[in-house]
């Protein structure tokens, strides 16, 4: 059985369409449940969920609250409350295809040695993609992920997107829960909680795969494309990496700083490349991204 877990905080605008897209899946409704974790919403999320439940009595739908603020705490609540042996995290501002859950169920059943899977994440802009967007900033701001149309291991250093991932429940019995010191809390933009989990999975030798048919359509509102959000988000990436690596040890943090230096070299190469081909805005946006991440890494 699958448990589709939606952790949400004040995203009422998107919750209804997301729930409808999951309910439209062609997997037998006896084979999955939907678990929505309300992380102290102050909007009308509850009312929308109650309306959905009344309209879809054939769907196994449960609504629960997590009073500790933070995405990691909400995800942990989902682990504790889930009845399924495969836990599917779906972003609360997204839509899924009708074959989404069936793809996960069939793959996990056919490959018992695989502990987790993730798939494509395609941005769905409410406005339009800005001219300064490059593949690198698209990955950063929209969680865009596309490693082709074939099932394959994730490229080195890559792992499933946090809002489009399926884990066997036993993973968390071995590696522990999400670190509540990491991840978003309310309106803060901290992250790195998924990376922390996959680092631990790597240490245990657990395998995870890229399954492209497991596609998530991630809704991108205009405010996520504006400079204030960009600066805040990229700075918090650095802060999150500092916390994550420091928690492991100073050696890990120093290694991350060395990696950051190499990333600066790559960023400057990309700035030169984009300038030469007539797209300097794309290059300078990457420089700003790198600058903000570095500031976050060096923050106290």
C-alpha positions as a printed NumPy array, in Angstrom:
array([[  0.   ,   0.   ,   0.   ],
       [  1.115,   3.561,  -0.751],
       [  0.651,   6.589,   1.466],
       [  0.717,   9.871,  -0.463],
       [  1.838,  12.455,   2.1  ],
       [  1.131,  16.147,   1.545],
       [  2.728,  18.491,   4.087],
       [  1.228,  21.939,   3.844],
       [  1.402,  25.411,   5.306],
       [ -0.985,  28.065,   3.961],
       [ -1.231,  26.781,   0.393],
       [ -5.03 ,  26.613,   0.205],
       [ -4.951,  27.951,  -3.362],
       [ -3.261,  24.767,  -4.576],
       [ -4.513,  22.044,  -2.231],
       [ -7.858,  21.414,  -3.945],
       [ -6.443,  20.894,  -7.464],
       [ -3.636,  18.717,  -6.077],
       [ -6.043,  16.459,  -4.179],
       [ -8.224,  16.16 ,  -7.277],
       [ -5.226,  15.191,  -9.415],
       [ -4.291,  12.439,  -6.955],
       [ -7.891,  11.196,  -6.73 ],
       [ -7.955,  10.969, -10.541],
       [ -5.11 ,   8.418, -10.483],
       [ -5.789,   5.066, -12.102],
       [ -4.324,   3.01 ,  -9.257],
       [ -6.988,   1.009,  -7.406],
       [ -8.123,   3.219,  -4.539],
       [ -7.721,   0.286,  -2.14 ],
       [ -3.977,   0.431,  -2.903],
       [ -3.306,   3.931,  -1.599],
       [ -4.28 ,   6.529,   0.96 ],
       [ -3.814,  10.29 ,   1.039],
       [ -2.485,  11.766,   4.275],
       [ -2.507,  15.549,   4.563],
       [ -0.38 ,  17.055,   7.34 ],
       [ -1.523,  20.542,   8.315],
       [  1.483,  22.405,   9.709],
       [ -0.476,  25.178,  11.489],
       [ -2.307,  26.586,   8.458],
       [ -4.173,  29.822,   9.112],
       [ -6.046,  29.796,   5.786],
       [ -9.024,  27.627,   4.739],
       [ -7.016,  24.464,   4.051],
       [ -9.15 ,  22.434,   6.465],
       [-12.415,  23.475,   4.81 ],
       [-11.07 ,  22.574,   1.369],
       [-10.018,  19.16 ,   2.646],
       [-13.391,  18.544,   4.264],
       [-15.101,  19.379,   0.972],
       [-12.769,  17.011,  -0.875],
       [-13.408,  14.184,   1.587],
       [-17.195,  14.531,   1.208],
       [-16.929,  14.527,  -2.578],
       [-14.581,  11.529,  -2.712],
       [-15.833,   8.992,  -0.214],
       [-14.122,   6.245,  -2.234],
       [-10.685,   7.764,  -1.491],
       [ -8.898,   6.818,   1.719],
       [ -8.19 ,  10.338,   2.935],
       [ -6.938,  11.404,   6.349],
       [ -6.217,  14.848,   7.772],
       [ -3.834,  15.385,  10.664],
       [ -2.056,  18.273,  12.372],
       [  1.579,  18.795,  13.264],
       [  1.905,  21.595,  15.851],
       [  5.709,  21.842,  15.636],
       [  6.37 ,  24.357,  12.889],
       [  8.573,  23.155,  10.061],
       [  8.524,  20.981,   6.964],
       [ 10.791,  18.362,   8.551],
       [  8.482,  18.056,  11.566],
       [  5.49 ,  17.731,   9.221],
       [  7.266,  15.069,   7.169],
       [  8.087,  13.181,  10.347],
       [  4.43 ,  13.316,  11.362],
       [  3.599,  11.786,   8.   ],
       [  6.019,   8.915,   8.644],
       [  4.472,   8.232,  12.043],
       [  0.862,   8.386,  10.802],
       [  1.239,   6.568,   7.463],
       [ -0.283,   3.128,   7.023],
       [  1.527,   2.36 ,   3.76 ],
       [  4.806,   0.517,   3.321],
       [  5.794,   3.019,   0.604],
       [  5.654,   6.714,   1.535],
       [  5.218,   9.192,  -1.31 ],
       [  5.932,  12.856,  -0.575],
       [  4.07 ,  15.203,  -2.916],
       [  4.6  ,  18.988,  -2.824],
       [  1.528,  20.967,  -1.798],
       [  1.848,  23.303,  -4.814],
       [  1.887,  20.715,  -7.565],
       [ -0.155,  18.426,  -9.798],
       [  0.415,  14.783, -10.746],
       [ -0.459,  12.664, -13.779],
       [ -3.137,   9.959, -13.686],
       [ -0.486,   7.218, -13.825],
       [  1.697,   8.744, -11.085],
       [  0.826,   6.424,  -8.177],
       [  0.57 ,   3.344, -10.401],
       [  4.079,   4.016, -11.71 ],
       [  5.425,   4.104,  -8.158],
       [  3.503,   1.033,  -7.017],
       [  4.553,  -1.075, -10.003],
       [  8.21 ,  -0.083,  -9.837],
       [  8.598,  -0.598,  -6.102],
       [  6.838,  -3.956,  -6.329],
       [  9.065,  -5.116,  -9.189],
       [ 12.315,  -3.905,  -7.573],
       [ 12.37 ,  -4.81 ,  -3.858],
       [ 16.082,  -3.967,  -3.67 ],
       [ 15.399,  -0.267,  -4.406],
       [ 14.762,   1.844,  -1.298],
       [ 13.596,   5.094,  -2.872],
       [ 12.712,   6.611,  -6.228],
       [ 12.105,  10.051,  -7.683],
       [ 11.142,  11.355, -11.091],
       [ 10.888,  14.377, -13.326],
       [  9.827,  17.725, -11.905],
       [  8.437,  20.067, -14.547],
       [  7.804,  23.757, -13.719],
       [  4.314,  25.038, -14.404],
       [  4.614,  28.843, -14.477],
       [  1.655,  30.99 , -13.488],
       [  3.176,  33.803, -15.557],
       [  6.165,  33.142, -17.847],
       [  9.773,  32.06 , -17.537],
       [ 12.106,  35.076, -17.119],
       [ 14.853,  35.733, -19.667],
       [ 17.6  ,  35.349, -17.041],
       [ 16.556,  31.767, -16.325],
       [ 19.187,  29.132, -17.125],
       [ 19.126,  25.379, -16.468],
       [ 21.032,  26.055, -13.236],
       [ 18.681,  28.709, -11.85 ],
       [ 15.676,  26.695, -13.052],
       [ 16.848,  23.757, -10.943],
       [ 17.329,  26.085,  -7.999],
       [ 14.062,  28.038,  -8.111],
       [ 11.59 ,  25.548,  -9.563],
       [ 13.148,  22.223,  -8.44 ],
       [ 13.272,  21.343, -12.172],
       [ 14.623,  17.841, -12.647],
       [ 14.978,  15.969, -15.92 ],
       [ 17.599,  13.279, -16.425],
       [ 16.013,  11.855, -19.553],
       [ 13.289,   9.385, -20.407],
       [ 14.936,   6.174, -19.234],
       [ 14.959,   4.623, -15.769],
       [ 18.489,   4.997, -14.391],
       [ 20.494,   5.647, -11.238],
       [ 20.636,   9.311, -10.306],
       [ 23.776,  11.093, -11.551],
       [ 26.573,  11.322,  -9.007],
       [ 25.698,  13.81 ,  -6.287],
       [ 22.023,  13.998,  -7.303],
       [ 18.977,  12.587,  -5.529],
       [ 15.157,  12.738,  -5.763],
       [ 13.467,  16.074,  -5.218],
       [ 11.974,  16.369,  -1.753],
       [  8.492,  17.074,  -3.085],
       [  8.515,  14.186,  -5.551],
       [  9.993,  11.186,  -3.795],
       [  8.876,   7.737,  -2.688],
       [ 10.594,   5.833,   0.127],
       [ 10.078,   2.419,   1.61 ],
       [  8.912,   2.985,   5.185],
       [ 11.804,   0.862,   6.443],
       [ 14.262,   3.527,   5.252],
       [ 13.343,   5.764,   8.183],
       [ 13.603,   2.876,  10.615],
       [ 17.272,   2.61 ,   9.611],
       [ 18.399,   6.185,   8.977],
       [ 16.084,   8.008,  11.394],
       [ 13.654,  10.836,  10.775],
       [ 14.126,  14.189,   9.038],
       [ 16.339,  16.623,  10.949],
       [ 14.022,  19.287,  12.353],
       [ 16.919,  21.765,  12.508],
       [ 16.84 ,  21.725,   8.702],
       [ 14.061,  22.437,   6.221],
       [ 11.514,  25.199,   5.886],
       [  9.775,  26.619,   8.927],
       [  6.81 ,  28.86 ,   8.271],
       [  8.001,  31.513,   5.849],
       [ 11.707,  30.726,   6.246],
       [ 13.483,  29.104,   3.295],
       [ 15.873,  26.716,   5.024],
       [ 16.541,  23.436,   3.269],
       [ 18.982,  20.492,   3.054],
       [ 16.792,  18.041,   4.991],
       [ 16.431,  15.744,   1.969],
       [ 20.154,  15.847,   1.269],
       [ 20.754,  14.842,   4.883],
       [ 18.491,  11.783,   4.456],
       [ 20.162,  10.697,   1.221],
       [ 23.629,  11.124,   2.738],
       [ 22.554,   8.697,   5.46 ],
       [ 21.057,   6.326,   2.897],
       [ 24.339,   6.381,   0.99 ],
       [ 26.174,   5.474,   4.192],
       [ 23.91 ,   2.414,   4.525],
       [ 24.397,   1.484,   0.877],
       [ 20.715,   2.005,   0.087],
       [ 19.859,   2.286,  -3.603],
       [ 17.579,   4.928,  -5.125],
       [ 16.566,   5.37 ,  -8.757],
       [ 15.317,   7.937, -11.231],
       [ 11.952,   6.871, -12.697],
       [ 10.939,   9.524, -15.272],
       [  7.254,   8.534, -15.532],
       [  6.917,   9.605, -11.886],
       [  6.436,  13.199, -13.05 ],
       [  5.417,  16.12 , -10.846],
       [  4.173,  19.421, -12.302],
       [  5.405,  22.103,  -9.901],
       [  3.406,  25.336,  -9.905],
       [  5.635,  28.444,  -9.893],
       [  3.977,  31.747,  -8.89 ],
       [  5.418,  35.106,  -9.906],
       [  6.797,  35.939,  -6.448],
       [  9.251,  33.015,  -6.677],
       [ 10.813,  34.699,  -9.72 ],
       [ 11.418,  38.057,  -8.039],
       [ 14.763,  39.269,  -6.682],
       [ 13.796,  39.378,  -2.991],
       [ 12.76 ,  35.717,  -3.03 ],
       [ 15.828,  34.74 ,  -5.057],
       [ 18.206,  36.444,  -2.631],
       [ 16.501,  35.036,   0.452],
       [ 16.283,  31.497,  -0.944],
       [ 19.889,  31.319,  -2.183],
       [ 21.247,  32.76 ,   1.062],
       [ 19.305,  30.151,   3.048],
       [ 20.816,  27.401,   0.892],
       [ 24.208,  28.42 ,   2.249],
       [ 22.929,  28.646,   5.835],
       [ 21.334,  25.2  ,   5.502],
       [ 24.546,  23.691,   4.144],
       [ 26.487,  25.234,   6.997],
       [ 24.144,  23.692,   9.578],
       [ 24.041,  20.309,   7.83 ],
       [ 27.805,  19.946,   7.474],
       [ 28.631,  21.408,  10.894],
       [ 26.297,  18.844,  12.468],
       [ 28.447,  16.105,  10.895],
       [ 31.758,  17.687,  11.872],
       [ 34.18 ,  20.519,  11.128],
       [ 35.983,  18.372,   8.572],
       [ 32.772,  18.037,   6.556],
       [ 32.246,  21.801,   6.722],
       [ 35.785,  22.521,   5.522],
       [ 35.28 ,  20.074,   2.653],
       [ 32.079,  21.928,   1.736],
       [ 33.997,  25.233,   1.668],
       [ 36.546,  23.7  ,  -0.701],
       [ 33.717,  22.51 ,  -2.934],
       [ 32.294,  26.042,  -2.848],
       [ 35.604,  27.381,  -4.177],
       [ 35.435,  24.977,  -7.116],
       [ 31.819,  26.004,  -7.71 ],
       [ 32.948,  29.621,  -7.934],
       [ 35.37 ,  28.637, -10.69 ],
       [ 32.567,  26.931, -12.589],
       [ 30.277,  29.922, -12.084],
       [ 32.829,  32.315, -13.569],
       [ 33.295,  30.009, -16.551],
       [ 29.528,  30.017, -17.11 ],
       [ 29.448,  33.825, -16.8  ],
       [ 32.031,  34.04 , -19.583],
       [ 30.143,  31.507, -21.713],
       [ 26.779,  33.226, -21.393],
       [ 28.355,  36.637, -22.052],
       [ 30.029,  35.372, -25.227],
       [ 26.777,  33.911, -26.619],
       [ 24.832,  37.076, -25.836],
       [ 22.992,  36.105, -22.626],
       [ 24.956,  37.932, -19.884],
       [ 21.88 ,  38.193, -17.606],
       [ 21.896,  34.413, -17.194],
       [ 25.548,  34.483, -16.19 ],
       [ 25.208,  37.336, -13.706],
       [ 22.221,  35.669, -12.072],
       [ 24.446,  32.647, -11.412],
       [ 27.105,  34.913,  -9.896],
       [ 24.459,  36.394,  -7.575],
       [ 23.327,  32.886,  -6.662],
       [ 26.866,  31.819,  -5.822],
       [ 27.52 ,  35.012,  -3.837],
       [ 24.417,  34.508,  -1.711],
       [ 25.191,  30.834,  -1.043],
       [ 28.745,  31.695,   0.002],
       [ 27.487,  34.401,   2.364],
       [ 25.147,  31.873,   3.938],
       [ 27.937,  29.316,   4.333],
       [ 30.094,  31.873,   6.134],
       [ 27.292,  33.234,   8.332],
       [ 27.322,  32.754,  12.088]])
